[in-house]
Amino acid sequence: MVTEEKQKILTVADRCDACNAQAFVIAKKESKELFFCGHHFAKHKEVVYNWSSEVIDERDFINKKSESST
C-alpha cells in the first residue's frame, strides 16, 4: 500500500490574522491571503469557504512536533 504524505506549506512563523496564534489554514482570493488558527477557522469556516477561491487546511499538523524542535 502506498500512502501520499501531505506537504506542509505553513511555518511556525505564519500567524493567525485574528489572534496571532500559529496559523494552520490559509484562505486565498485573487492576490489576498488570510491566515487562521484552528479555532478561528472552525468558528468562521462557512464564511471563509464562501469568500475564498482556495483554502489550504493544514489542521492535521496541529500537535505534530516540527522537525526543528527535535
Secondary structure, DSSP 8 states (H G I E B T S, - for coil): -----------TT-B-TTT-SB--EEEEETTEEEEE-HHHHHHHHHHHHHH-SEEEE-GGGTT---GGG-
